[in-house]
Amino acid sequence: MNRTQHLAMLEAMKIDKKNLLKYQQIYKYAYLLSDGVFKIVFAEEKDHTLLISLVNAMLDLHDGDAIKSITLEMQEYPGIFSKKDCILDIIGTTNAGEKVLVEVQQKKDKFFRDRVQYYLSRVIENQVHVNEKYELPRIYFLGLLDFEMFPEEPAEYIHHVDEMCHGKKFFPKIQKVFVEIDKFFELENAGTTHDDNSEAAQWLRALKAIIKEEPAPEKILQNETFRHLINSVKLINFAEELFNAEVKNMTDLRAEHEEGLAEGRELGQAEGREQGLSEGREQGLAEGREQGLAEGREQGLSEGREQGLSEGRELGQAEGELKRAREIAAKMLAKNKPVEEIVEFTELTESEIHAIESTP
C-alpha cells in the first residue's frame, strides 16, 4: 500500500470504521512509511533487529563500525522556554554510545532541511552536562524520504551530507544520510540499479515489494530479515485503533496530500519539458488535464477567464469555450442575426460561423 492508497483507506474509515476489513481484502501490506506503522514495525520489536539492520544498511556501517545493539529513548525533547518541541520518529543510543536519529518524511517540505538542523541541535544540546568536557558522541541522522529531495542528482538515491573544508569533513562525528525511496523505485524500474547488490539496495527492494504490492524477488525472500519485515507489515496485523488515531488527523493529512500533489505536478511539468516525466509525474499531469477538461466544461467561459487553469485545465477550458461559442453562434444564426454581430459576440471567425451555418 502506498501513501495515496493509505489516505484513501483513512477516508473510507472516516465514513465507516468497518471499511478497514474491505481494505484488508484488497491490500496485503500496510503503508510502512506512515508514522504509526513505521514505529510499530521498527521501534516496538524487542531486540530491534529490523531497525539495526536498516540503519547499518543505509548508513553503510560494517564490521567494527556496525551497530550491534540499540536502546531506544523517548521520541521527544520538550521545548524549553519558548522553543519548539523536538519530536523524531526514532531516537536511540547504540552499544558504542552513539546517537541514532531516524525520521520518515512523506512529503516535500521547504523547511525540512531547517527542521533536520533543529533536531540535531536539540539532541546535541542534551549531550554535554555541567562539569563535563565538550566531547560529543557520534551522531547519525537517517532521513527516509518518500519524495525527491535532490533532483540535481538523478542517478543517486542515497546522499551523505557533510560539512566540508578543503575537501575534508569538518566534523565527521555528525553524519547525515538521506534516502530517496521513490527515486530508487524509478531507477530499479528503469534497470539502472539491477547491478547494485549493496545492503541498502536489498532493503529498498524489500520496501518496494511492500509499498508497491509486488512479488518480492527470490533473493529477498531467502533473507530471514526481509521475511521478518514482510510478515511484520501485513495489514491484517494492525489494530483498528492505530488507523482510528490517524483518521482524527485527516484534515492535516489531506492538506499534506494536496500540497504534495500540487508540488509534484508543478515539478513534473517543468522536468517533463526537459527530460520527460516519470510514471508518477505522468499520472499527475494526466489527472490535471482530466480535471481541467471537466471543470472547463462545467464552469464555462466566465469562471475560466477569472481563475485561469493550469496546463490541463486550460485544455479543458478551451474546448468548453469553443463548444459554448459554437452553440451561441448557432442560436444567433437561427434568429437571423448578422454575421458581423455574431463574430463580435462569440469571437469566432466568419469562416467558422459560415461552417456552422452550412451544417445541417
VOPAGU-2260 file (C-alpha; in pm, 1 decimal, decimal comma):
REM VOPAGU-2260
SITE   aa  ch    i         X         Y         Z
SITE  MET   A    0       0,0       0,0       0,0
SITE  ASN   A    1     137,0     340,8     -95,5
SITE  ARG   A    2      58,0     677,7      63,7
SITE  THR   A    3    -231,2     761,5    -169,5
SITE  GLN   A    4    -394,6     425,8    -100,5
SITE  HIS   A    5    -332,7     469,0     272,4
SITE  LEU   A    6    -503,6     807,6     263,1
SITE  ALA   A    7    -799,9     660,2      73,7
SITE  MET   A    8    -832,5     389,7     338,8
SITE  LEU   A    9    -842,5     652,7     614,6
SITE  GLU   A   10   -1108,0     844,9     420,5
SITE  ALA   A   11   -1316,2     527,2     397,3
SITE  MET   A   12   -1270,6     454,9     768,6
SITE  LYS   A   13   -1380,8     807,1     847,0
SITE  ILE   A   14   -1715,6     716,5     690,8
SITE  ASP   A   15   -1733,5     367,5     841,0
SITE  LYS   A   16   -1463,3     201,2    1053,4
SITE  LYS   A   17   -1566,6    -137,2     913,3
SITE  ASN   A   18   -1422,0     -33,1     577,8
SITE  LEU   A   19   -1084,5    -141,8     716,9
SITE  LEU   A   20   -1196,8    -500,5     654,2
SITE  LYS   A   21   -1253,2    -421,1     286,0
SITE  TYR   A   22    -903,7    -276,9     251,3
SITE  GLN   A   23    -755,4    -578,0     426,6
SITE  GLN   A   24    -906,8    -789,2     148,4
SITE  ILE   A   25    -765,8    -560,8    -123,6
SITE  TYR   A   26    -417,5    -484,7      10,3
SITE  LYS   A   27    -171,0    -722,7     166,5
SITE  TYR   A   28      52,9    -468,3     337,4
SITE  ALA   A   29       7,2    -152,3     543,8
SITE  TYR   A   30     174,6     172,6     435,1
SITE  LEU   A   31     511,4     121,3     601,1
SITE  LEU   A   32     613,3     489,7     587,9
SITE  SER   A   33     318,2     614,4     793,3
SITE  ASP   A   34     435,6     725,8    1136,9
SITE  GLY   A   35     224,1     474,4    1327,8
SITE  VAL   A   36     310,9     168,0    1119,0
SITE  PHE   A   37     681,5     258,6    1099,3
SITE  LYS   A   38     712,3     294,9    1476,1
SITE  ILE   A   39     532,8     -32,9    1544,7
SITE  VAL   A   40     749,9    -227,9    1299,6
SITE  PHE   A   41    1086,2     -72,0    1389,0
SITE  ALA   A   42    1051,9      58,7    1744,9
SITE  GLU   A   43     834,9    -195,6    1926,2
SITE  GLU   A   44    1033,8    -503,5    1831,0
SITE  LYS   A   45    1207,3    -639,3    2143,1
SITE  ASP   A   46    1565,2    -673,8    2012,0
SITE  HIS   A   47    1528,5    -411,8    1734,5
SITE  THR   A   48    1689,2    -641,4    1475,5
SITE  LEU   A   49    1497,0    -479,7    1188,5
SITE  LEU   A   50    1593,5    -127,6    1295,3
SITE  ILE   A   51    1960,6    -221,2    1341,3
SITE  SER   A   52    1971,5    -389,9    1000,3
SITE  LEU   A   53    1802,1     -91,9     831,9
SITE  VAL   A   54    2032,3     167,3     989,9
SITE  ASN   A   55    2351,9     -29,4     924,3
SITE  ALA   A   56    2249,6     -75,3     559,1
SITE  MET   A   57    2152,0     285,4     491,3
SITE  LEU   A   58    2447,4     435,3     680,6
SITE  ASP   A   59    2683,8     178,9     524,3
SITE  LEU   A   60    2818,5      65,4     862,2
SITE  HIS   A   61    3018,8    -257,9     855,8
SITE  ASP   A   62    3239,1    -473,7    1077,7
SITE  GLY   A   63    3362,2    -277,4    1379,2
SITE  ASP   A   64    3161,9      31,6    1287,6
SITE  ALA   A   65    2833,3    -159,4    1262,5
SITE  ILE   A   66    2568,0    -112,3    1529,3
SITE  LYS   A   67    2536,2    -427,1    1739,5
SITE  SER   A   68    2258,0    -318,9    1974,3
SITE  ILE   A   69    2047,0     -12,1    2034,1
SITE  THR   A   70    1843,5     126,4    2321,0
SITE  LEU   A   71    1551,6     347,9    2223,0
SITE  GLU   A   72    1464,1     663,0    2412,0
SITE  MET   A   73    1168,3     896,5    2436,4
SITE  GLN   A   74    1097,8    1037,1    2093,3
SITE  GLU   A   75    1052,9    1390,7    2222,9
SITE  TYR   A   76    1285,4    1657,1    2354,2
SITE  PRO   A   77    1036,3    1902,7    2510,1
SITE  GLY   A   78    1070,4    2266,3    2417,3
SITE  ILE   A   79    1240,7    2489,9    2671,8
SITE  PHE   A   80    1109,2    2836,4    2741,8
SITE  SER   A   81     953,3    2946,9    2413,2
SITE  LYS   A   82    1133,2    2693,6    2189,3
SITE  LYS   A   83     952,6    2430,9    1983,1
SITE  ASP   A   84     946,6    2064,3    2081,2
SITE  CYS   A   85    1176,6    1820,9    1902,6
SITE  ILE   A   86     985,9    1503,8    1809,1
SITE  LEU   A   87    1151,7    1238,5    1593,4
SITE  ASP   A   88    1024,2     901,7    1479,4
SITE  ILE   A   89    1310,2     714,8    1648,3
SITE  ILE   A   90    1588,0     824,9    1886,9
SITE  GLY   A   91    1832,3     563,5    2013,5
SITE  THR   A   92    2173,0     504,9    2168,0
SITE  THR   A   93    2394,8     229,3    2028,0
SITE  ASN   A   94    2616,2     -13,5    2215,4
SITE  ALA   A   95    2906,1     226,5    2142,5
SITE  GLY   A   96    2723,7     524,8    2295,5
SITE  GLU   A   97    2642,9     678,3    1957,9
SITE  LYS   A   98    2315,7     858,5    1892,9
SITE  VAL   A   99    2087,4     744,8    1610,6
SITE  LEU   A  100    1802,3     962,2    1485,1
SITE  VAL   A  101    1558,3     827,6    1226,4
SITE  GLU   A  102    1296,2    1045,3    1061,6
SITE  VAL   A  103    1046,5     941,3     793,4
SITE  GLN   A  104     931,9    1228,0     572,6
SITE  GLN   A  105     634,4    1152,0     348,6
SITE  LYS   A  106     608,0    1476,7     154,9
SITE  LYS   A  107     821,9    1757,9      24,6
SITE  ASP   A  108     855,1    2040,8     276,0
SITE  LYS   A  109    1057,6    2354,0     207,5
SITE  PHE   A  110    1153,0    2372,4     577,0
SITE  PHE   A  111    1252,3    2005,3     610,0
SITE  ARG   A  112    1624,2    2084,7     598,4
SITE  ASP   A  113    1576,4    2350,7     864,4
SITE  ARG   A  114    1390,6    2101,7    1080,9
SITE  VAL   A  115    1671,5    1844,9    1046,0
SITE  GLN   A  116    1924,7    2100,9    1168,1
SITE  TYR   A  117    1697,7    2196,8    1457,7
SITE  TYR   A  118    1651,2    1832,7    1559,1
SITE  LEU   A  119    2025,5    1774,8    1555,8
SITE  SER   A  120    2092,7    2090,7    1756,1
SITE  ARG   A  121    1844,9    1988,1    2027,0
SITE  VAL   A  122    1994,8    1641,1    2053,9
SITE  ILE   A  123    2347,0    1785,8    2067,9
SITE  GLU   A  124    2235,7    2029,5    2336,1
SITE  ASN   A  125    2138,1    1739,0    2560,4
SITE  GLN   A  126    2470,4    1552,7    2534,3
SITE  VAL   A  127    2707,6    1768,6    2736,7
SITE  HIS   A  128    2628,8    1836,5    3102,9
SITE  VAL   A  129    2776,8    2071,6    3359,4
SITE  ASN   A  130    3137,4    1990,6    3459,0
SITE  GLU   A  131    3179,0    1764,4    3153,1
SITE  LYS   A  132    3415,2    1812,7    2861,2
SITE  TYR   A  133    3274,9    1939,1    2534,4
SITE  GLU   A  134    3301,3    1592,9    2388,7
SITE  LEU   A  135    3015,1    1478,1    2172,9
SITE  PRO   A  136    2932,5    1120,3    2075,8
SITE  ARG   A  137    2897,7    1028,6    1710,4
SITE  ILE   A  138    2550,1    1125,0    1592,4
SITE  TYR   A  139    2379,7     961,3    1295,2
SITE  PHE   A  140    2074,3    1113,7    1126,5
SITE  LEU   A  141    1887,5     892,6     879,9
SITE  GLY   A  142    1613,1    1053,5     671,8
SITE  LEU   A  143    1384,4     817,0     480,3
SITE  LEU   A  144    1212,0    1025,9     213,2
SITE  ASP   A  145     901,8     943,5      11,5
SITE  PHE   A  146     978,2    1233,9    -224,4
SITE  GLU   A  147    1268,0    1366,8    -432,3
SITE  MET   A  148    1497,4    1597,4    -236,2
SITE  PHE   A  149    1799,2    1603,2    -468,9
SITE  PRO   A  150    1672,3    1642,4    -828,3
SITE  GLU   A  151    2017,5    1762,6    -936,3
SITE  GLU   A  152    2146,5    1406,6    -875,8
SITE  PRO   A  153    1904,1    1192,7   -1080,9
SITE  ALA   A  154    2115,3     875,5   -1065,6
SITE  GLU   A  155    2183,9     881,3    -688,9
SITE  TYR   A  156    1931,1     769,0    -429,5
SITE  ILE   A  157    2144,2     778,5    -109,8
SITE  HIS   A  158    2303,0    1109,1     -12,4
SITE  HIS   A  159    2570,2    1155,8     256,2
SITE  VAL   A  160    2558,9    1523,2     353,0
SITE  ASP   A  161    2867,4    1661,5     529,8
SITE  GLU   A  162    3016,1    1998,9     614,3
SITE  MET   A  163    3335,5    2015,4     409,9
SITE  CYS   A  164    3651,6    2223,9     443,5
SITE  HIS   A  165    3937,3    2197,7     190,6
SITE  GLY   A  166    3797,2    1868,0      64,4
SITE  LYS   A  167    3777,5    1708,2     409,3
SITE  LYS   A  168    3491,9    1655,6     651,8
SITE  PHE   A  169    3498,3    1938,2     904,6
SITE  PHE   A  170    3317,4    1746,1    1180,4
SITE  PRO   A  171    3287,1    1376,0    1090,5
SITE  LYS   A  172    3116,5    1289,3    1420,1
SITE  ILE   A  173    2784,9    1408,3    1272,8
SITE  GLN   A  174    2669,9    1202,1     976,1
SITE  LYS   A  175    2352,1    1288,4     784,5
SITE  VAL   A  176    2217,4    1041,4     530,8
SITE  PHE   A  177    1905,2    1093,9     319,9
SITE  VAL   A  178    1748,0     808,6     122,3
SITE  GLU   A  179    1514,0     893,9    -165,9
SITE  ILE   A  180    1297,0     583,5    -165,0
SITE  ASP   A  181    1075,6     658,7    -464,4
SITE  LYS   A  182    1377,5     759,4    -673,4
SITE  PHE   A  183    1525,9     414,3    -612,0
SITE  PHE   A  184    1195,7     259,2    -726,3
SITE  GLU   A  185    1217,0     459,1   -1051,0
SITE  LEU   A  186    1581,7     364,4   -1106,2
SITE  GLU   A  187    1500,1      -0,3   -1035,0
SITE  ASN   A  188    1213,3       3,5   -1285,3
SITE  ALA   A  189    1446,9     155,4   -1543,4
SITE  GLY   A  190    1704,7    -118,4   -1480,9
SITE  THR   A  191    1968,6     129,1   -1361,7
SITE  THR   A  192    2016,5     -34,1   -1020,3
SITE  HIS   A  193    1994,8    -402,3   -1119,1
SITE  ASP   A  194    2370,4    -447,1   -1059,6
SITE  ASP   A  195    2352,5    -271,3    -721,4
SITE  ASN   A  196    2391,0    -551,2    -466,8
SITE  SER   A  197    2452,1    -328,6    -164,8
SITE  GLU   A  198    2263,9    -394,3     156,8
SITE  ALA   A  199    2084,5     -62,0     110,7
SITE  ALA   A  200    1960,6    -167,2    -233,6
SITE  GLN   A  201    1838,5    -500,7     -96,0
SITE  TRP   A  202    1648,2    -319,3     177,9
SITE  LEU   A  203    1488,8     -86,0     -75,8
SITE  ARG   A  204    1386,6    -379,1    -295,1
SITE  ALA   A  205    1208,9    -525,2       6,3
SITE  LEU   A  206    1038,0    -188,2      68,4
SITE  LYS   A  207     939,2    -171,4    -299,4
SITE  ALA   A  208     768,4    -511,2    -279,1
SITE  ILE   A  209     574,4    -391,8      26,1
SITE  ILE   A  210     479,7     -38,6     -85,6
SITE  LYS   A  211     408,5    -132,4    -448,9
SITE  GLU   A  212     234,3    -460,8    -350,5
SITE  GLU   A  213     466,5    -651,4    -583,7
SITE  PRO   A  214     605,4   -1005,2    -558,3
SITE  ALA   A  215     934,4    -988,8    -369,4
SITE  PRO   A  216    1248,2   -1100,6    -557,6
SITE  GLU   A  217    1364,2   -1450,8    -467,1
SITE  LYS   A  218    1683,5   -1314,0    -310,6
SITE  ILE   A  219    1472,3   -1103,2     -75,1
SITE  LEU   A  220    1251,6   -1396,7      21,1
SITE  GLN   A  221    1558,4   -1604,3     103,8
SITE  ASN   A  222    1674,6   -1345,3     357,0
SITE  GLU   A  223    1544,9   -1406,5     709,7
SITE  THR   A  224    1548,0   -1034,6     799,6
SITE  PHE   A  225    1335,8    -941,5     498,9
SITE  ARG   A  226    1095,4   -1228,8     554,3
SITE  HIS   A  227    1051,6   -1097,8     908,7
SITE  LEU   A  228     995,0    -745,0     774,4
SITE  ILE   A  229     734,8    -859,2     519,5
SITE  ASN   A  230     542,2   -1056,2     782,2
SITE  SER   A  231     555,7    -764,1    1026,8
SITE  VAL   A  232     395,2    -516,2     788,8
SITE  LYS   A  233      96,1    -721,9     679,0
SITE  LEU   A  234    -215,5    -505,7     700,1
SITE  ILE   A  235    -408,8    -773,7     886,0
SITE  ASN   A  236    -161,2    -741,7    1176,8
SITE  PHE   A  237    -254,2    -382,5    1266,0
SITE  ALA   A  238    -535,0    -297,0    1503,5
SITE  GLU   A  239    -817,7     -65,8    1406,8
SITE  GLU   A  240    -716,0     172,4    1687,7
SITE  LEU   A  241    -393,6     266,6    1508,0
SITE  PHE   A  242    -577,9     388,3    1199,9
SITE  ASN   A  243    -857,7     545,8    1406,4
SITE  ALA   A  244    -596,1     775,3    1557,7
SITE  GLU   A  245    -483,0     878,2    1210,1
SITE  VAL   A  246    -843,2     932,3    1098,5
SITE  LYS   A  247    -869,2    1202,9    1366,7
SITE  ASN   A  248    -587,4    1386,2    1188,7
SITE  MET   A  249    -743,4    1355,2     843,5
SITE  THR   A  250    -754,1    1733,4     788,7
SITE  ASP   A  251    -377,7    1762,8     830,7
SITE  LEU   A  252    -315,9    1452,3     620,3
SITE  ARG   A  253    -539,2    1579,1     339,1
SITE  ALA   A  254    -368,0    1918,7     342,3
SITE  GLU   A  255     -29,5    1748,2     317,2
SITE  HIS   A  256    -154,8    1527,8      33,6
SITE  GLU   A  257    -293,4    1818,1    -168,9
SITE  GLU   A  258      19,3    2026,5    -116,6
SITE  GLY   A  259     238,8    1737,2    -220,1
SITE  LEU   A  260      24,3    1667,2    -526,8
SITE  ALA   A  261      39,9    2031,4    -636,8
SITE  GLU   A  262     416,2    2044,4    -590,5
SITE  GLY   A  263     452,2    1715,2    -775,8
SITE  ARG   A  264     251,4    1840,0   -1073,7
SITE  GLU   A  265     447,3    2164,2   -1089,8
SITE  LEU   A  266     777,7    1980,2   -1073,1
SITE  GLY   A  267     655,2    1721,5   -1322,4
SITE  GLN   A  268     561,9    1983,1   -1581,8
SITE  ALA   A  269     899,1    2157,6   -1555,0
SITE  GLU   A  270    1100,0    1838,5   -1580,3
SITE  GLY   A  271     868,9    1693,8   -1843,3
SITE  ARG   A  272     970,0    1965,5   -2089,4
SITE  GLU   A  273    1337,4    1885,6   -2031,0
SITE  GLN   A  274    1365,6    1509,6   -1988,6
SITE  GLY   A  275    1019,1    1351,7   -1989,1
SITE  LEU   A  276     801,7    1272,4   -1694,1
SITE  SER   A  277     841,0     971,5   -1469,6
SITE  GLU   A  278     546,7     737,9   -1417,1
SITE  GLY   A  279     416,9     930,1   -1116,6
SITE  ARG   A  280     454,0    1270,3   -1278,5
SITE  GLU   A  281     283,5    1148,5   -1595,9
SITE  GLN   A  282      -9,3    1036,6   -1386,4
SITE  GLY   A  283     -22,1    1375,0   -1212,8
SITE  LEU   A  284     -26,9    1561,4   -1545,9
SITE  ALA   A  285    -295,3    1330,1   -1684,6
SITE  GLU   A  286    -508,4    1383,8   -1375,8
SITE  GLY   A  287    -463,8    1758,4   -1412,7
SITE  ARG   A  288    -577,3    1750,2   -1775,0
SITE  GLU   A  289    -879,8    1534,4   -1696,0
SITE  GLN   A  290    -975,9    1758,0   -1407,2
SITE  GLY   A  291    -927,0    2069,6   -1619,3
SITE  LEU   A  292   -1140,0    1930,4   -1901,5
SITE  ALA   A  293   -1427,1    1850,1   -1666,7
SITE  GLU   A  294   -1409,3    2182,6   -1484,4
SITE  GLY   A  295   -1377,7    2377,6   -1809,4
SITE  ARG   A  296   -1699,8    2227,9   -1940,2
SITE  GLU   A  297   -1886,3    2286,7   -1615,6
SITE  GLN   A  298   -1767,2    2633,2   -1525,0
SITE  GLY   A  299   -1790,6    2787,7   -1871,8
SITE  LEU   A  300   -1625,0    3098,7   -2005,5
SITE  SER   A  301   -1652,9    3347,3   -1720,0
SITE  GLU   A  302   -1510,3    3134,5   -1439,4
SITE  GLY   A  303   -1241,4    3001,2   -1667,6
SITE  ARG   A  304   -1122,0    3355,2   -1752,8
SITE  GLU   A  305   -1128,1    3460,0   -1384,7
SITE  GLN   A  306    -942,1    3166,4   -1235,0
SITE  GLY   A  307    -703,5    3068,8   -1511,7
SITE  LEU   A  308    -648,5    2697,5   -1525,9
SITE  SER   A  309    -321,7    2512,3   -1524,7
SITE  GLU   A  310    -197,0    2336,7   -1837,3
SITE  GLY   A  311    -452,0    2057,8   -1806,4
SITE  ARG   A  312    -736,4    2287,9   -1708,0
SITE  GLU   A  313    -657,4    2530,3   -1989,8
SITE  LEU   A  314    -701,7    2246,6   -2236,3
SITE  GLY   A  315   -1044,5    2165,7   -2091,0
SITE  GLN   A  316   -1146,5    2532,5   -2073,4
SITE  ALA   A  317   -1050,3    2598,4   -2435,3
SITE  GLU   A  318   -1261,4    2307,9   -2552,6
SITE  GLY   A  319   -1551,6    2421,5   -2334,2
SITE  GLU   A  320   -1527,2    2780,2   -2461,3
SITE  LEU   A  321   -1520,4    2674,1   -2825,9
SITE  LYS   A  322   -1817,6    2443,4   -2781,4
SITE  ARG   A  323   -2015,1    2712,9   -2599,4
SITE  ALA   A  324   -1927,0    2977,3   -2860,1
SITE  ARG   A  325   -2047,4    2749,8   -3140,6
SITE  GLU   A  326   -2371,9    2682,6   -2956,7
SITE  ILE   A  327   -2430,2    3057,3   -2914,3
SITE  ALA   A  328   -2345,3    3123,0   -3279,8
SITE  ALA   A  329   -2593,6    2856,4   -3390,9
SITE  LYS   A  330   -2869,9    3014,4   -3181,8
SITE  MET   A  331   -2792,7    3363,6   -3319,4
SITE  LEU   A  332   -2794,6    3231,2   -3676,4
SITE  ALA   A  333   -3131,6    3074,4   -3609,8
SITE  LYS   A  334   -3254,3    3421,4   -3511,3
SITE  ASN   A  335   -3108,1    3568,7   -3833,2
SITE  LYS   A  336   -2853,7    3783,2   -3650,3
SITE  PRO   A  337   -2590,4    3947,1   -3877,5
SITE  VAL   A  338   -2264,7    3758,8   -3914,1
SITE  GLU   A  339   -2070,3    4068,6   -3800,0
SITE  GLU   A  340   -2265,0    4077,6   -3475,1
SITE  ILE   A  341   -2207,7    3705,7   -3416,8
SITE  VAL   A  342   -1834,1    3749,9   -3478,5
SITE  GLU   A  343   -1817,3    4032,0   -3226,8
SITE  PHE   A  344   -2019,1    3843,2   -2964,1
SITE  THR   A  345   -1861,9    3495,4   -2993,7
SITE  GLU   A  346   -1510,4    3591,5   -3117,0
SITE  LEU   A  347   -1540,1    3318,9   -3381,6
SITE  THR   A  348   -1414,2    3389,0   -3733,4
SITE  GLU   A  349   -1652,2    3444,8   -4022,2
SITE  SER   A  350   -1538,9    3118,7   -4181,7
SITE  GLU   A  351   -1620,0    2930,3   -3860,6
SITE  ILE   A  352   -1964,8    3088,7   -3847,5
SITE  HIS   A  353   -2032,7    3006,1   -4213,3
SITE  ALA   A  354   -1924,8    2648,1   -4143,3
SITE  ILE   A  355   -2180,3    2631,1   -3859,7
SITE  GLU   A  356   -2443,2    2787,9   -4087,2
SITE  SER   A  357   -2387,1    2522,4   -4353,4
SITE  THR   A  358   -2401,6    2237,0   -4103,8
SITE  PRO   A  359   -2744,6    2069,6   -4117,5
